[in-house]
Amino acid sequence: MRIMATAKRLGIKTVAVYSEADTSALHVKQADEAVYIGPSPSSQSYLKIENIINAVEHSGAEAVHPGYGFLSENAEFARAVKRAGAVLIGPTAEAIKLMGDKIESKKIAVKAGVNTVPGALDVITSSKEAKKIAADIGYPVMIKAAAGGGGKGMRVARNERELLDGLKYAASEAESSFSDSRVFIEKFFDNPRHIEIQVLADRFGNTVYLGERECSIQRRHQKVIEEAPSTFLNDKMRQTMGEQAVALAKEVNYTSAGTVEFVVDPQGNFYFLEMNTRLQVEHRITELVTKIDLVEQMIRIAAGEKLSCTQEDVQLSGWALEARVYAEDPRRGFLPSTGRITRYQEPVTEHHVLIDTGVYEGGEVSMFYDPMIAKVCTYAPTREKAIEAMQAALSSFVIRGISHNINFLEAILGHERFAKGDISTNFIEQEYPGGFTGAELTSETSKVFLGAAMHIFLRDAERASRISGQLPGRERAIGGRWVVSIDDDSYPVYARSKEYGYDISYDKGLIVVRSSWKLGRRLFQGTINGKPVSVMLRYLDEGYLLSHAGSEVKVTVRTPRVAELAHYMPKDTNGSRKDRLIAPIAGLVQHVRVKEGDQVKTGGELVVIEAMKMENVIYADHDVTVKKIHVADKDSVSADQLLLEFE
């Protein structure tokens, strides 16, 4: 969808390729033509070079843009496109091959005069060699797959025992993920930043850098929030890193857009990590601060044009943020979420808000591909204003039918450390060590929930009071005194109706709510004490489920007498059954780790389910004895399907 937007602006017709799962996908609907390339599994469609080349020949396409994933960094695919007589909108196959091998790229970086992470420049061949290298550079160390990417084939070792275990698991994971078990060792930095430099190069030897992107907010090596520029770099560091990135690109005769990634320690020392020989997912924030359309530049370079700008022409202005919206459930260990999107309402995209998405209301989120469903970008003159714009955009983004991580994104954006720019790649691990259960409920968010709930409740009560056919003298009256319960906390309030809202008094002060919200809407928008707010709303049997600023709460509004009697009602234990294992997600069973009759201790592996390109291990949360197994390896399962029974 992102590539098509620029292509259409340039008057270029587009051809989409699609798998069976993507038959009704948005990019298929928006393209001028679409070609089917195979079954849903990516190994039979998007990763099958022959099928895509057939689509090129069938459609007569002159060029191929490989996008962000799948074959975008595959040298053999680049060669195949060239053999088919088309142009790859990207670098040469040789550059892709050289930079795609983590060991070779590191050797090239050393030759180009680029700072590299201390460690071995060759593949580890024995545990004895690994122990010597680790001792020489000092623990902790990182074991990395030579052909790796996306966080796979990586292990951190803080001592010799972890080193030996890590070698085994990293090599095994690398073999299964990339069919290449080679690993190497380099220094691991505690609390580093992940900062990358965007480069552009044409076929005439002209190369420029377009500033940096701060990508330190990550979970399991997957980026979550990015920003440009970085709060950590000064002009001198930016120039030095940029010049080294350009030197590396020139060393391999790089053309097109590319990204050079660096790890930066707390003292400001930076070291080359790897080069991504494709357009990055987060390229939009560079476009916002440079006003340069990277996709357009890639197309023009592929068409044989010279770069239209010099290094002196590149100017950074303002601040941009990107938040990745994933179909996953942060409250369930970030398990992927699949299914139909029953409601999809994007925030208002004014000049400071930009959204790239591949989904729509009524569409399906498939179990076969990446869980990212949208990217929200904001731009403003300052970082503070860009954060405020992002908070406003996320709070008014309505997605129903699947779980998503918007509350988690809001919690990060509202965190004190993030506001200060005090971040590292360990930020999420440090601040949410037990996983994410919702942002802390502050006095301000409590006021928002209290005010919104009262407004919603009273609007409904007012409509009910106007129903026809009421007995004379027995008309429904709306009182002023109520008790609002937010989760386990109760607040007696007194509400007075005002034009476009209510004034709500309670023991901690006055809440002034004004809104044109109408009954039935699932997004409450208005002002509370003069501040614009957006609150997500879901109706429950009694009360509402409200979410705002990363917090999600159950709110009920009752009369004082009903609130008093509610204390005597039995509590919903909401307990899960201990005698069975239910599939938490839809997916493909990769491994059943147990047999009938096995006794499994707490924390033992039970089943591995693959969904959205990730293997999700389901562990025993208590000691169990397996009574019956209802699935086998390679079975497809739906969410809530019975997997195992226990005695």
C-alpha distance (Angstrom), angle and dihedral (degrees) to the residues before:
residue distance angle dihedral
M1 . . .
R2 3.81 . .
I3 3.81 93.2 .
M4 3.81 91.5 46.6
A5 3.80 92.3 54.1
T6 3.81 92.5 61.5
A7 3.81 93.9 37.7
K8 3.80 91.3 54.6
R9 3.81 91.2 47.4
L10 3.81 88.0 54.4
G11 3.81 91.6 48.0
I12 3.81 94.1 -110.7
K13 3.81 118.4 144.0
T14 3.81 116.4 -129.7
V15 3.81 135.1 -143.4
A16 3.81 119.0 -158.8
V17 3.79 124.0 -154.7
Y18 3.78 117.8 -151.5
S19 3.78 143.3 179.5
E20 3.78 128.0 -138.9
A21 3.83 91.3 -92.0
D22 3.81 90.1 53.3
T23 3.80 97.8 49.5
S24 3.82 90.4 118.2
A25 3.81 96.9 31.6
L26 3.78 120.3 137.9
H27 3.82 95.2 -116.0
V28 3.81 89.8 55.2
K29 3.80 90.9 53.5
Q30 3.81 94.0 46.6
A31 3.82 99.9 46.2
D32 3.81 122.6 93.2
E33 3.82 88.6 -127.5
A34 3.80 134.7 8.7
V35 3.81 131.0 -157.6
Y36 3.81 125.4 -161.6
I37 3.81 111.8 -131.2
G38 3.80 106.3 179.1
P39 3.82 150.6 -67.0
S40 3.80 123.5 -25.6
P41 3.84 100.9 -92.8
S42 3.81 107.1 91.9
S43 3.82 90.6 -133.2
Q44 3.82 87.4 65.8
S45 3.81 97.5 41.9
Y46 3.81 126.4 9.6
L47 3.81 93.5 30.7
K48 3.81 94.9 43.3
I49 3.80 104.2 99.5
E50 3.81 94.3 -168.4
N51 3.81 92.4 57.1
I52 3.78 93.6 50.8
I53 3.81 92.7 47.1
N54 3.82 88.3 51.3
A55 3.81 87.6 54.2
V56 3.81 90.1 50.8
E57 3.80 91.5 51.8
H58 3.81 94.0 41.6
S59 3.81 93.4 52.2
G60 3.80 97.2 37.0
A61 3.82 90.7 -126.6
E62 3.80 113.7 179.1
A63 3.81 95.8 -157.8
V64 3.80 141.0 21.2
H65 3.80 125.7 -146.1
P66 3.83 107.5 -161.1
G67 3.81 96.0 -159.4
Y68 3.82 122.2 -153.2
G69 3.81 106.6 -47.6
F70 3.80 146.3 15.7
L71 3.86 106.2 44.5
S72 3.82 97.3 -1.2
E73 3.82 92.2 111.6
N74 3.80 98.8 32.9
A75 3.80 114.2 119.5
E76 3.80 93.4 -163.1
F77 3.81 90.0 55.6
A78 3.81 89.9 51.5
R79 3.81 89.6 53.2
A80 3.80 91.8 47.0
V81 3.82 91.8 52.9
K82 3.80 89.8 51.2
R83 3.83 92.3 48.6
A84 3.81 88.6 51.8
G85 3.80 89.4 58.9
A86 3.80 95.3 -110.7
V87 3.80 130.3 116.5
L88 3.79 122.5 -115.0
I89 3.80 109.9 -136.9
G90 3.78 92.3 -137.3
P91 3.80 141.5 51.5
T92 3.81 127.9 -41.1
A93 3.80 121.6 -81.3
E94 3.80 89.4 -112.7
A95 3.82 93.1 55.5
I96 3.81 90.8 46.9
K97 3.81 91.0 51.1
L98 3.82 95.1 46.9
M99 3.81 94.8 47.6
G100 3.81 94.9 38.2
D101 3.80 93.3 66.4
K102 3.80 106.4 75.6
I103 3.82 93.5 -153.5
E104 3.80 96.6 46.5
S105 3.80 92.3 44.2
K106 3.79 89.8 53.4
K107 3.82 90.8 52.7
I108 3.80 90.0 49.7
A109 3.82 90.2 48.9
V110 3.82 90.6 54.1
K111 3.81 89.5 50.5
A112 3.83 90.7 49.9
G113 3.81 92.0 52.5
V114 3.81 94.9 -108.9
N115 3.82 119.6 149.7
T116 3.81 108.6 -108.0
V117 3.79 133.1 -166.4
P118 3.84 111.5 -97.1
G119 3.79 110.0 -103.7
A120 3.79 146.2 85.8
L121 3.79 121.3 -33.2
D122 3.80 92.5 -158.3
V123 3.81 139.1 61.3
I124 3.79 116.2 -85.2
T125 3.80 109.2 -112.0
S126 3.82 102.2 177.3
S127 3.79 142.6 15.3
K128 3.81 88.8 -116.6
E129 3.80 90.9 58.1
A130 3.81 90.7 45.5
K131 3.81 92.2 53.0
K132 3.82 91.5 50.6
I133 3.81 93.9 49.4
A134 3.81 92.2 46.7
A135 3.81 90.7 49.5
D136 3.82 91.2 49.1
I137 3.82 96.5 51.6
G138 3.81 95.7 32.7
Y139 3.78 131.8 -122.3
P140 2.98 138.0 -45.0
V141 3.81 98.2 60.6
M142 3.80 134.5 172.3
I143 3.80 121.1 -131.0
K144 3.81 108.2 -153.2
A145 3.78 136.3 -175.7
A146 3.80 111.7 -114.4
A147 3.80 90.5 -138.4
G148 3.80 94.4 33.5
G149 3.74 136.2 130.7
G150 3.80 141.7 151.9
G151 3.80 93.2 46.6
K152 3.82 94.2 -64.2
G153 3.81 121.3 133.1
M154 3.80 93.2 21.2
R155 3.81 128.4 127.1
V156 3.81 132.7 169.1
A157 3.82 116.9 -141.4
R158 3.80 122.2 -165.9
N159 3.78 96.4 177.2
E160 3.81 141.5 14.7
R161 3.81 95.2 -88.8
E162 3.81 92.0 52.9
L163 3.81 88.4 45.9
L164 3.80 93.4 58.2
D165 3.83 92.9 44.5
G166 3.79 91.0 45.2
L167 3.80 93.0 51.9
K168 3.80 90.3 55.7
Y169 3.80 96.7 46.5
A170 3.81 96.5 40.1
A171 3.82 91.5 51.6
S172 3.82 92.0 46.6
E173 3.81 92.8 48.4
A174 3.80 91.3 45.8
E175 3.80 91.3 51.6
S176 3.82 93.1 50.4
S177 3.81 93.9 43.5
F178 3.81 102.7 38.8
S179 3.85 105.2 11.0
D180 3.81 85.7 -119.1
S181 3.80 119.5 102.4
R182 3.82 96.3 -173.6
V183 3.81 114.7 127.1
F184 3.79 136.0 177.8
I185 3.81 136.1 -167.6
E186 3.77 131.6 -123.6
K187 3.79 138.5 162.1
F188 3.80 117.1 -73.9
F189 3.80 118.0 -145.4
D190 3.79 123.4 -148.9
N191 3.81 114.5 -132.4
P192 3.81 96.5 0.2
R193 3.77 127.1 162.8
H194 3.79 123.6 -122.9
I195 3.81 107.8 -138.2
E196 3.79 124.2 169.0
I197 3.81 134.1 -166.7
Q198 3.81 122.3 -140.5
V199 3.81 115.5 -139.5
L200 3.81 133.0 -172.5
A201 3.80 123.2 -164.4
D202 3.80 133.7 176.7
R203 3.81 130.8 -156.7
F204 3.80 92.6 -98.3
G205 3.81 97.8 68.1
N206 3.80 96.6 -95.5
T207 3.82 113.8 136.7
V208 3.81 129.7 171.7
Y209 3.79 135.4 176.4
L210 3.81 120.5 -134.4
G211 3.79 101.4 -155.5
E212 3.78 128.0 -92.9
R213 3.78 141.5 -62.8
E214 3.81 122.8 -144.1
C215 3.81 107.0 -138.4
S216 3.81 101.5 166.2
I217 3.82 97.1 120.9
Q218 3.80 97.7 90.3
R219 3.77 139.5 146.6
R220 3.80 117.1 -152.9
H221 3.81 89.8 -15.0
Q222 3.83 91.0 -54.3
K223 3.80 116.0 120.5
V224 3.80 117.7 -119.4
I225 3.83 107.2 169.9
E226 3.81 126.5 15.6
E227 3.79 132.6 -176.5
A228 3.78 140.5 -172.9
P229 2.92 127.4 -116.2
S230 3.82 108.6 23.4
T231 3.79 120.2 -119.9
F232 3.82 88.0 -140.7
L233 3.81 102.8 58.0
N234 3.79 126.5 82.9
D235 3.80 123.2 -159.8
K236 3.81 93.5 -94.0
M237 3.85 93.9 52.0
R238 3.80 90.5 45.0
Q239 3.80 91.6 52.8
T240 3.82 94.3 45.6
M241 3.81 93.2 48.2
G242 3.80 90.7 45.0
E243 3.79 93.2 50.4
Q244 3.80 91.6 49.0
A245 3.82 90.5 49.7
V246 3.82 89.8 52.1
A247 3.83 90.9 47.6
L248 3.81 90.4 53.6
A249 3.82 92.3 48.2
K250 3.78 91.3 50.7
E251 3.81 91.9 48.0
V252 3.84 89.6 65.6
N253 3.84 96.1 34.4
Y254 3.78 89.4 -113.4
T255 3.81 121.0 -167.1
S256 3.83 131.7 -173.5
A257 3.82 126.5 19.8
G258 3.79 119.0 -29.6
T259 3.78 139.8 161.1
V260 3.79 128.7 -135.2
E261 3.80 111.7 -156.5
F262 3.80 123.4 -151.2
V263 3.78 134.7 -173.9
V264 3.81 111.7 -140.4
D265 3.81 122.7 -160.7
P266 3.83 123.8 -144.3
Q267 3.82 90.3 -98.2
G268 3.81 92.1 58.9
N269 3.81 98.1 -104.2
F270 3.78 110.9 141.6
Y271 3.80 131.1 -158.6
F272 3.80 134.0 -170.8
L273 3.82 114.6 -104.3
E274 3.79 106.0 172.8
M275 3.78 144.1 -50.0
N276 3.79 121.3 -112.0
T277 3.79 107.4 -146.6
R278 3.79 95.1 -156.1
L279 3.77 143.2 53.7
Q280 3.81 110.4 -65.9
V281 3.80 123.1 -127.7
E282 3.82 88.1 -123.2
H283 3.83 95.8 51.7
R284 3.81 90.6 113.1
I285 3.81 94.3 76.8
T286 3.81 90.4 55.7
E287 3.79 88.7 51.4
L288 3.81 90.4 52.1
V289 3.82 95.6 52.9
T290 3.82 96.2 39.4
K291 3.85 100.2 33.9
I292 3.82 88.3 -134.1
D293 3.83 119.9 131.5
L294 3.81 102.4 -137.5
V295 3.80 94.5 -166.8
E296 3.80 90.4 53.8
Q297 3.81 90.3 49.7
M298 3.82 90.6 50.2
I299 3.81 90.8 51.9
R300 3.81 93.1 47.0
I301 3.82 92.5 47.6
A302 3.83 90.3 49.3
A303 3.82 88.2 51.1
G304 3.81 89.2 57.2
E305 3.80 99.7 -102.1
K306 3.79 124.7 143.4
L307 3.80 121.0 -115.6
S308 3.78 108.9 -84.5
C309 3.82 93.1 -146.2
T310 3.80 138.2 52.1
Q311 3.80 126.9 -146.5
E312 3.80 89.3 -96.9
D313 3.80 90.0 55.9
V314 3.82 92.4 57.9
Q315 3.80 109.1 96.2
L316 3.80 126.4 172.3
S317 3.80 117.0 -143.7
G318 3.79 131.9 173.7
W319 3.80 127.8 -13.0
A320 3.80 132.2 -74.7
L321 3.81 133.3 -166.4
E322 3.78 132.6 -168.5
A323 3.81 125.3 -161.4
R324 3.79 119.2 -169.5
V325 3.79 114.5 -139.5
Y326 3.80 109.1 -149.7
A327 3.80 129.7 -169.8
E328 3.80 93.4 -124.5
D329 3.79 138.3 109.6
P330 3.83 112.5 -117.8
R331 3.81 90.9 -169.9
R332 3.81 91.3 58.4
G333 3.77 98.4 50.5
F334 3.82 92.4 -79.0
L335 3.80 92.4 -68.4
P336 3.83 112.1 177.8
S337 3.79 116.2 -100.5
T338 3.78 122.6 -146.2
G339 3.79 134.8 -179.8
R340 3.78 142.5 76.9
I341 3.80 121.0 -28.8
T342 3.79 102.5 -130.3
R343 3.79 96.0 -178.3
Y344 3.81 128.2 22.7
Q345 3.78 120.0 172.0
E346 3.79 119.0 161.9
P347 3.80 121.4 -150.2
V348 3.78 117.5 -102.9
T349 3.82 105.7 -76.3
E350 3.76 103.1 -143.7
H351 3.81 122.3 165.4
H352 3.83 91.5 -72.7
V353 3.83 97.7 48.6
L354 3.80 125.4 68.2
I355 3.81 126.2 178.9
D356 3.79 129.2 -168.7
T357 3.78 114.5 -171.2
G358 3.77 141.2 161.0
V359 3.81 98.9 -162.5
Y360 3.79 138.1 74.5
E361 3.80 140.9 -171.8
G362 3.80 108.8 -70.9
G363 3.80 93.1 19.8
E364 3.79 126.6 120.7
V365 3.79 129.4 -114.1
S366 3.79 103.3 -144.2
M367 3.79 126.9 -142.3
F368 3.80 90.5 -137.0
Y369 3.80 103.1 71.9
D370 3.79 146.4 40.8
P371 3.84 115.1 -50.5
M372 3.83 95.0 -132.1
I373 3.80 108.0 113.5
A374 3.82 102.6 167.5
K375 3.79 144.4 5.7
V376 3.79 119.7 -144.4
C377 3.81 116.0 -159.3
T378 3.79 128.0 -176.1
Y379 3.79 131.9 -172.4
A380 3.80 131.0 -164.1
P381 3.82 139.5 152.0
T382 3.82 91.2 -99.9
R383 3.81 137.3 30.2
E384 3.81 91.9 -116.9
K385 3.80 92.0 54.8
A386 3.81 92.0 45.4
I387 3.82 89.9 53.0
E388 3.82 90.9 48.6
A389 3.82 90.2 50.4
M390 3.81 90.4 49.8
Q391 3.80 92.5 49.0
A392 3.81 90.2 50.7
A393 3.82 92.3 47.4
L394 3.80 95.5 48.4
S395 3.79 93.3 45.5
S396 3.81 90.4 57.7
F397 3.82 96.9 42.9
V398 3.83 106.9 110.1
I399 3.83 117.8 -159.7
R400 3.81 120.1 164.1
G401 3.79 134.3 173.9
I402 3.80 96.1 43.9
S403 3.79 133.9 51.2
H404 3.80 118.1 -105.3
N405 3.80 140.7 179.0
I406 3.81 101.2 -117.9
N407 3.83 92.9 115.0
F408 3.80 88.8 52.5
L409 3.81 91.7 50.3
E410 3.81 90.3 49.6
A411 3.80 90.8 50.4
I412 3.82 91.8 53.3
L413 3.81 92.9 47.1
G414 3.81 90.2 50.9
H415 3.81 94.2 47.7
E416 3.79 116.7 116.0
R417 3.81 92.9 -133.0
F418 3.79 92.7 52.1
A419 3.79 91.1 49.4
K420 3.81 89.3 54.7
G421 3.81 92.7 46.3
D422 3.82 89.0 -118.3
I423 3.80 95.9 144.2
S424 3.79 141.2 133.1
T425 3.79 137.3 169.6
N426 3.82 86.4 -86.9
F427 3.82 94.3 56.8
I428 3.82 96.7 106.4
E429 3.81 93.0 41.7
Q430 3.82 90.9 50.1
E431 3.80 98.5 43.5
Y432 3.82 98.6 37.3
P433 3.84 103.6 30.4
G434 3.79 93.6 153.5
G435 3.79 94.1 43.8
F436 3.79 127.9 -97.6
T437 3.80 119.7 -55.0
G438 3.81 97.9 161.9
A439 3.77 135.7 -65.7
E440 3.78 117.6 -69.5
L441 3.79 111.3 -87.2
T442 3.81 106.7 -117.1
S443 3.79 128.5 -169.4
E444 3.81 89.2 -104.1
T445 3.82 95.3 52.5
S446 3.82 89.4 45.1
K447 3.82 88.7 56.8
V448 3.79 90.0 50.3
F449 3.81 92.5 50.8
L450 3.80 92.7 44.0
G451 3.80 93.8 48.5
A452 3.81 95.3 43.7
A453 3.81 93.5 46.9
M454 3.81 92.8 50.3
H455 3.80 92.1 48.3
I456 3.83 92.3 49.3
F457 3.82 93.0 44.8
L458 3.81 95.8 46.9
R459 3.80 93.8 46.6
D460 3.81 87.9 55.0
A461 3.83 91.7 45.5
E462 3.81 91.3 50.2
R463 3.78 91.5 53.5
A464 3.81 90.6 48.8
S465 3.82 90.4 50.5
R466 3.81 90.5 59.1
I467 3.81 95.8 55.1
S468 3.80 113.5 130.3
G469 3.79 125.1 -117.0
Q470 3.82 97.8 43.8
L471 3.80 116.1 154.6
P472 3.80 113.3 -101.6
G473 3.78 109.9 -100.4
R474 3.79 91.0 13.2
E475 3.80 98.3 76.5
R476 3.76 115.8 146.8
A477 3.79 111.8 -95.7
I478 3.80 126.0 -161.2
G479 3.77 114.5 -136.9
G480 3.77 126.3 -148.5
R481 3.81 99.7 -134.6
W482 3.80 120.6 78.6
V483 3.79 140.8 154.2
V484 3.79 116.8 -129.8
S485 3.81 116.2 -160.0
I486 3.82 117.1 -160.0
D487 3.81 105.0 -170.1
D488 3.83 101.8 -56.2
D489 3.83 98.1 -16.1
S490 3.81 122.3 90.3
Y491 3.81 127.4 -156.6
P492 3.83 122.5 -168.9
V493 3.81 106.9 -145.4
Y494 3.79 140.7 -179.5
A495 3.83 116.3 -144.9
R496 3.81 127.2 -159.7
S497 3.79 120.2 -169.6
K498 3.81 115.7 -123.1
E499 3.79 134.0 172.4
Y500 3.84 107.5 -68.2
G501 3.79 93.1 -2.8
Y502 3.79 150.1 -7.4
D503 3.79 142.4 -72.9
I504 3.81 107.9 -135.5
S505 3.79 120.5 -163.8
Y506 3.80 122.5 -162.9
D507 3.79 136.8 156.1
K508 3.82 93.0 -81.4
G509 3.80 97.0 50.9
L510 3.79 141.3 -85.5
I511 3.81 128.0 -33.4
V512 3.80 115.0 -160.7
V513 3.82 112.2 -159.9
R514 3.79 122.9 -172.4
S515 3.79 123.1 172.9
S516 3.80 144.1 142.6
W517 3.82 89.3 -145.8
K518 3.80 114.1 150.2
L519 3.79 127.8 -148.6
G520 3.79 113.8 -92.8
R521 3.78 96.9 32.0
R522 3.82 114.4 125.2
L523 3.79 93.5 -153.0
F524 3.80 119.7 64.4
Q525 3.81 112.6 -155.1
G526 3.76 126.9 176.5
T527 3.79 142.1 96.0
I528 3.79 126.8 -66.6
N529 3.80 113.7 -165.7
G530 3.80 87.3 -14.6
K531 3.82 95.9 -54.3
P532 3.84 119.6 116.3
V533 3.82 111.5 -119.8
S534 3.80 138.8 178.0
V535 3.81 119.9 -156.6
M536 3.80 125.6 -174.1
L537 3.80 112.9 -133.2
R538 3.79 133.1 -157.1
Y539 3.80 122.0 173.6
L540 3.80 118.0 -128.5
D541 3.82 129.9 -169.0
E542 3.79 85.3 -94.1
G543 3.77 119.3 14.7
Y544 3.77 130.5 -18.8
L545 3.77 141.8 -69.8
L546 3.80 105.4 -131.3
S547 3.80 128.1 -173.9
H548 3.79 129.2 -169.8
A549 3.82 136.5 150.5
G550 3.79 93.0 1.7
S551 3.82 95.6 -50.1
E552 3.80 125.8 110.0
V553 3.79 120.3 -166.9
K554 3.79 141.2 170.1
V555 3.81 111.0 -123.6
T556 3.80 128.6 -170.3
V557 3.80 129.1 -177.9
R558 3.81 116.4 -154.1
T559 3.79 139.7 163.2
P560 3.82 112.6 -100.1
R561 3.82 91.0 -105.6
V562 3.82 94.6 49.4
A563 3.81 89.9 46.3
E564 3.79 89.1 53.1
L565 3.81 92.3 50.7
A566 3.83 91.6 45.6
H567 3.81 88.8 72.7
Y568 3.80 88.8 69.0
M569 3.80 94.7 52.9
P570 3.84 118.1 105.0
K571 3.78 114.0 -102.1
D572 3.79 121.7 -118.7
T573 3.79 105.0 -115.8
N574 3.82 91.7 -166.2
G575 3.80 88.3 -161.6
S576 3.78 120.8 172.4
R577 3.81 119.2 -131.0
K578 3.79 113.9 -98.4
D579 3.80 95.5 -157.7
R580 3.80 98.2 69.3
L581 3.80 144.5 36.5
I582 3.79 117.5 -131.0
A583 3.82 122.5 -164.0
P584 3.82 106.9 -105.1
I585 3.83 91.2 -160.0
A586 3.77 141.3 17.8
G587 3.79 114.4 -102.6
L588 3.77 148.7 101.7
V589 3.80 120.4 -55.2
Q590 3.80 104.9 -125.5
H591 3.79 98.0 176.3
V592 3.80 138.2 3.1
R593 3.80 100.4 -152.9
V594 3.82 97.3 -166.6
K595 3.79 141.1 57.2
E596 3.80 129.2 -144.5
G597 3.79 109.0 -81.0
D598 3.82 94.4 25.9
Q599 3.79 117.0 138.8
V600 3.80 109.6 -140.7
K601 3.79 124.4 -166.4
T602 3.81 123.6 -140.5
G603 3.81 109.0 -74.4
G604 3.80 94.0 24.6
E605 3.81 118.5 136.7
L606 3.80 115.9 -103.5
V607 3.81 109.5 167.1
V608 3.83 137.0 -3.8
I609 3.83 115.7 -146.5
E610 3.79 121.9 -171.4
A611 3.81 117.2 -146.6
M612 3.80 131.2 156.4
K613 3.80 94.5 1.5
M614 3.82 91.5 -55.5
E615 3.79 131.5 106.1
N616 3.81 110.6 -134.4
V617 3.79 115.6 -160.3
I618 3.82 115.9 -152.0
Y619 3.79 112.9 -152.5
A620 3.81 131.9 -163.6
D621 3.82 109.5 -100.7
H622 3.83 90.4 -162.1
D623 3.81 138.2 14.8
V624 3.83 109.5 -72.5
T625 3.79 142.7 175.4
V626 3.81 113.1 -144.1
K627 3.82 111.0 -123.1
K628 3.82 102.7 171.7
I629 3.82 136.4 1.7
H630 3.81 115.7 -147.3
V631 3.83 100.3 -177.2
A632 3.80 138.8 47.0
D633 3.79 136.0 -153.6
K634 3.84 113.6 -67.3
D635 3.83 93.2 19.1
S636 3.81 116.1 139.3
V637 3.79 112.0 -129.5
S638 3.78 134.3 -170.1
A639 3.78 126.4 -137.8
D640 3.84 112.7 -80.2
Q641 3.82 92.5 17.4
L642 3.82 115.7 146.0
L643 3.82 110.3 -105.2
L644 3.82 107.0 166.1
E645 3.79 139.3 5.7
F646 3.81 122.6 -148.3
E647 3.80 131.5 -155.5
